[in-house]
Amino acid sequence: MERSDSDQPPPAAWRNGTRVMPAVKILLEITKNLFDHVMAGLPKEDREPYIERLNELLEQRQAIIEKLPGTYSEEEQRMGKMIVKMNETIDPLLTRQFEEIKHNLSIMKLKKEKNTQYANPYQTMSADGMYFDKKK
């Protein structure tokens, strides 16, 4: 039995006989994963895996954004609105987490400097050993 034209999906949805997920749908899934990851919050300890996963999701999302088509169907526009709504929550949370990481790094740097000064208090003194007597 042959398929009629009305049974055929749009050509963009099929490649090499297999169905291809539209870029907007992939972007929506990545954005949902990013949303869930950011909403879980920055862990207090062992932050490196969290940051690595965050970078991975951001890179995936950027790669898909670059592949987005110029025109969108109604369904893709609806998904786009969902993506924008999630981004409105993601962006301030990412900014807050970034600021927290920067703050923690500056505190650690300050502690390291203080620790070094405590361990060797005479390191910052002048090495020339000169002394000027103002009396005549």
C-alpha positions in Angstrom: 0.0 0.0 0.0 1.4 3.4 -1.0 1.3 6.4 1.2 -0.5 9.5 0.0 1.0 12.9 0.2 -1.2 13.7 3.3 0.4 10.8 5.2 4.0 12.1 4.6 5.6 14.2 7.3 7.2 17.5 6.3 10.6 16.8 4.5 12.6 18.6 7.1 11.5 16.1 9.8 12.9 13.1 7.8 16.5 12.4 6.8 17.8 9.1 5.4 14.5 7.4 6.2 14.7 8.2 9.9 12.9 10.9 11.8 15.1 13.8 13.0 14.2 15.8 16.1 13.8 19.5 15.3 16.5 21.8 16.7 14.0 23.8 18.8 12.8 20.6 20.5 16.5 19.6 21.3 17.1 23.2 22.6 14.0 22.9 24.8 15.3 19.6 26.3 18.8 21.0 26.9 17.2 24.1 28.5 15.1 22.0 30.8 18.2 20.1 31.8 20.0 23.3 32.4 17.0 24.7 34.4 16.9 21.6 36.6 20.7 21.7 37.1 20.7 25.4 38.1 17.6 25.1 40.3 19.4 22.3 42.3 21.8 25.0 43.4 25.5 25.4 43.8 26.8 22.7 46.2 28.8 23.9 49.2 31.5 21.2 48.7 32.9 19.5 45.6 31.7 22.1 43.1 33.9 21.0 40.2 31.5 18.3 38.8 28.6 20.8 39.1 30.5 23.5 37.2 31.7 20.9 34.5 28.1 19.8 33.9 27.0 23.4 33.8 29.6 24.2 31.1 28.7 21.1 29.2 25.0 22.1 29.1 25.8 25.7 28.1 28.1 24.5 25.3 25.4 22.1 24.0 22.8 24.8 24.1 25.1 27.3 22.2 25.8 24.7 19.5 22.0 24.1 19.0 21.3 27.8 19.0 23.7 28.2 16.1 21.8 25.6 14.1 18.3 27.0 14.6 16.4 27.6 11.4 15.1 31.0 10.3 11.4 30.1 10.3 9.4 28.3 12.9 6.1 26.4 13.0 3.4 27.2 15.6 4.6 24.3 17.8 8.2 25.5 17.6 7.1 29.1 18.5 5.3 27.6 21.5 8.4 25.7 22.5 10.5 28.9 22.0 8.2 30.8 24.5 8.8 28.0 27.0 12.6 28.3 26.5 12.4 32.1 27.0 10.4 31.7 30.2 12.9 29.2 31.6 15.8 31.5 30.6 14.2 34.3 32.6 14.8 32.1 35.7 18.1 30.6 34.6 20.0 33.9 33.9 19.6 35.5 37.4 20.4 32.2 39.1 23.6 31.8 37.0 24.6 35.3 37.7 24.1 34.8 41.4 26.1 31.5 41.4 28.9 33.2 39.4 29.1 36.0 41.9 29.2 33.5 44.8 32.0 31.6 43.1 34.0 34.9 42.5 33.4 35.9 46.2 34.6 32.5 47.4 37.7 32.7 45.2 38.6 36.2 46.5 38.1 35.0 50.1 40.4 32.0 49.5 43.0 34.3 47.9 42.9 36.6 50.9 43.2 33.7 53.3 46.2 32.3 51.4 47.9 35.7 51.6 47.2 36.1 55.3 48.5 32.5 55.9 51.7 33.3 54.0 52.2 36.5 56.0 51.6 34.6 59.3 54.0 31.9 58.3 56.8 34.3 57.4 56.1 37.8 58.9 59.4 39.3 57.9 59.1 38.5 54.2 57.4 41.8 53.3 60.1 43.9 54.9 62.7 45.9 52.9 65.8 43.9 52.1 68.2 46.9 52.0 68.5 47.2 55.8 69.0 50.9 55.8 68.0 53.0 58.7 68.0 56.8 58.8 68.6 58.7 62.1 66.9 62.1 62.0 68.9 63.4 65.1 71.8 65.7 64.6 
